[in-house]
Amino acid sequence: MIGWLGRLSPRTSLFLIGLGAWGLVGAGMVIQELERLNPCPLCIFQRVLYLLIGALAFVGALLPRGQKIIGLSMVLVALGGFATAVYQTLMQTVPGLVSECSYSDPGPIELFVDWLGMAYPPLFLATGACASVEWSFLGLSMANWSVVCFLGFGAATWWMVLRRR
């Protein structure tokens, strides 16, 4: 790593990654409220994955002996989030190429999100359609930004935690 990032300890790196992941969830909640957006099941699932990355990062920062396995877990979660965000991006940009979220025959992700939505609606209630683009910034939808963010979290974890000797 170049500059000050290369001097960060794995513990500090994990703490910053955790803050970033949970900060994205907070920013998403604020945007959702201000813009009156309706998050879809895939949006909520990605929110859960950001929360999981953040939780793993904080645990890794507190438990230095487990940083390698926690870092690997974070990379795997980030890859899952990346795949989910790419899938949603395909739904939004090429209608009909991939199957859309369906409330008539929910899959495992939708069932999980529905369960979370019933348990804690302010954070996990899904009311939108996965293929709709309700918000964009610099020409990218929230799903597009999620692709970038998950890739960034996976790469940051790899370079700052797992690649250290």
C-alpha positions as CSV (number, residue, x, y, z in Angstrom):
1,M,0.0,0.0,0.0
2,I,1.1,3.5,-0.7
3,G,1.4,6.3,1.9
4,W,-0.4,6.3,5.2
5,L,-2.6,3.3,4.3
6,G,0.4,1.1,4.2
7,R,1.3,2.1,7.8
8,L,-2.1,1.1,9.3
9,S,-2.1,-1.9,11.5
10,P,-4.5,-4.7,10.6
11,R,-6.4,-3.9,13.8
12,T,-6.9,-0.2,12.7
13,S,-7.7,-1.3,9.1
14,L,-10.4,-3.6,10.3
15,F,-11.8,-0.9,12.6
16,L,-12.0,1.5,9.7
17,I,-13.5,-1.1,7.4
18,G,-16.2,-1.8,10.1
19,L,-16.9,2.0,10.4
20,G,-17.2,2.2,6.6
21,A,-19.6,-0.7,6.3
22,W,-21.8,0.5,9.1
23,G,-21.5,4.0,7.8
24,L,-22.9,2.9,4.5
25,V,-25.9,1.3,6.2
26,G,-26.5,4.6,8.1
27,A,-26.1,6.7,4.9
28,G,-28.5,4.3,3.1
29,M,-31.1,4.7,5.9
30,V,-30.8,8.5,5.7
31,I,-31.1,8.5,1.9
32,Q,-34.1,6.1,2.2
33,E,-35.9,8.4,4.6
34,L,-35.1,11.7,2.9
35,E,-35.9,10.5,-0.6
36,R,-38.8,8.3,0.6
37,L,-37.3,5.2,-1.2
38,N,-38.8,1.8,-1.0
39,P,-36.0,-0.8,-0.5
40,C,-36.4,-4.1,-2.3
41,P,-35.5,-7.6,-0.9
42,L,-32.1,-7.5,-2.6
43,C,-31.4,-4.0,-1.2
44,I,-32.2,-5.2,2.3
45,F,-30.1,-8.4,1.8
46,Q,-27.2,-6.2,0.8
47,R,-27.8,-4.1,3.9
48,V,-27.5,-7.3,6.0
49,L,-24.2,-8.2,4.3
50,Y,-22.8,-4.7,5.0
51,L,-23.8,-5.1,8.7
52,L,-22.1,-8.5,8.7
53,I,-18.9,-7.2,7.2
54,G,-18.9,-4.4,9.8
55,A,-19.5,-6.8,12.7
56,L,-16.8,-9.2,11.5
57,A,-14.4,-6.3,11.1
58,F,-15.0,-5.1,14.7
59,V,-14.6,-8.6,16.0
60,G,-11.4,-8.9,14.1
61,A,-10.1,-5.6,15.5
62,L,-10.8,-6.8,19.0
63,L,-9.4,-10.4,18.5
64,P,-6.0,-10.1,16.7
65,R,-5.4,-13.8,16.8
66,G,-8.5,-14.5,14.6
67,Q,-7.8,-11.7,12.1
68,K,-6.8,-14.1,9.2
69,I,-10.0,-16.2,9.4
70,I,-12.2,-13.2,10.1
71,G,-10.6,-11.4,7.1
72,L,-11.2,-14.4,4.9
73,S,-14.8,-14.5,6.1
74,M,-15.2,-10.8,5.3
75,V,-13.8,-11.3,1.8
76,L,-16.3,-14.1,1.2
77,V,-19.2,-12.0,2.5
78,A,-18.0,-9.1,0.3
79,L,-18.0,-11.5,-2.7
80,G,-21.5,-12.6,-1.9
81,G,-22.6,-9.0,-1.7
82,F,-20.8,-8.2,-5.0
83,A,-22.6,-11.1,-6.7
84,T,-26.0,-9.9,-5.3
85,A,-25.4,-6.3,-6.4
86,V,-24.3,-7.4,-9.9
87,Y,-27.4,-9.5,-10.1
88,Q,-29.6,-6.6,-9.2
89,T,-27.7,-4.3,-11.6
90,L,-28.5,-6.8,-14.4
91,M,-32.2,-6.8,-13.3
92,Q,-32.2,-3.0,-13.6
93,T,-30.2,-2.6,-16.8
94,V,-31.3,-5.6,-18.9
95,P,-34.9,-6.4,-18.1
96,G,-35.8,-10.1,-18.7
97,L,-32.1,-11.3,-18.7
98,V,-32.4,-12.5,-15.1
99,S,-35.5,-13.4,-13.1
100,E,-36.8,-10.6,-10.9
101,C,-37.6,-10.7,-7.2
102,S,-41.1,-12.2,-6.9
103,Y,-43.5,-11.9,-4.0
104,S,-45.7,-14.7,-5.4
105,D,-43.0,-17.3,-5.2
106,P,-40.3,-16.0,-2.8
107,G,-36.8,-17.5,-2.8
108,P,-34.6,-18.0,0.2
109,I,-33.2,-14.5,0.2
110,E,-36.8,-13.0,0.1
111,L,-38.0,-15.3,2.8
112,F,-35.0,-14.3,5.0
113,V,-35.6,-10.6,4.3
114,D,-39.3,-11.0,5.0
115,W,-38.5,-12.6,8.4
116,L,-36.1,-9.8,9.2
117,G,-38.7,-7.2,8.1
118,M,-41.2,-8.7,10.5
119,A,-38.7,-8.8,13.3
120,Y,-37.4,-5.2,12.9
121,P,-39.2,-3.2,10.2
122,P,-37.4,0.1,10.5
123,L,-34.2,-1.5,9.3
124,F,-35.3,-4.5,7.3
125,L,-38.7,-4.0,5.8
126,A,-38.6,-4.5,2.0
127,T,-41.4,-2.7,0.1
128,G,-39.9,-2.0,-3.3
129,A,-39.2,-3.8,-6.6
130,C,-35.7,-5.0,-7.3
131,A,-35.7,-4.0,-10.9
132,S,-36.7,-0.4,-10.3
133,V,-34.2,2.4,-10.0
134,E,-35.5,4.9,-7.5
135,W,-32.3,6.8,-6.8
136,S,-29.0,7.5,-8.6
137,F,-25.9,9.5,-8.0
138,L,-23.4,10.4,-10.7
139,G,-25.4,8.2,-13.1
140,L,-25.1,5.1,-10.9
141,S,-28.0,3.4,-9.1
142,M,-27.7,2.3,-5.5
143,A,-27.1,-1.3,-6.8
144,N,-24.3,0.0,-9.0
145,W,-22.7,1.8,-6.0
146,S,-23.1,-1.4,-4.0
147,V,-21.0,-3.3,-6.7
148,V,-18.3,-0.8,-6.2
149,C,-18.5,-0.8,-2.4
150,F,-18.5,-4.6,-2.0
151,L,-15.5,-4.8,-4.3
152,G,-13.8,-2.1,-2.3
153,F,-14.4,-3.8,1.0
154,G,-13.2,-7.2,-0.3
155,A,-10.1,-5.6,-1.8
156,A,-9.4,-3.5,1.3
157,T,-9.7,-6.5,3.5
158,W,-7.4,-8.5,1.3
159,W,-4.7,-5.9,1.0
160,M,-4.8,-4.5,4.5
161,V,-5.4,-7.6,6.5
162,L,-4.8,-10.9,4.6
163,R,-1.7,-9.9,2.5
164,R,0.3,-8.7,5.5
165,R,3.2,-10.9,6.4
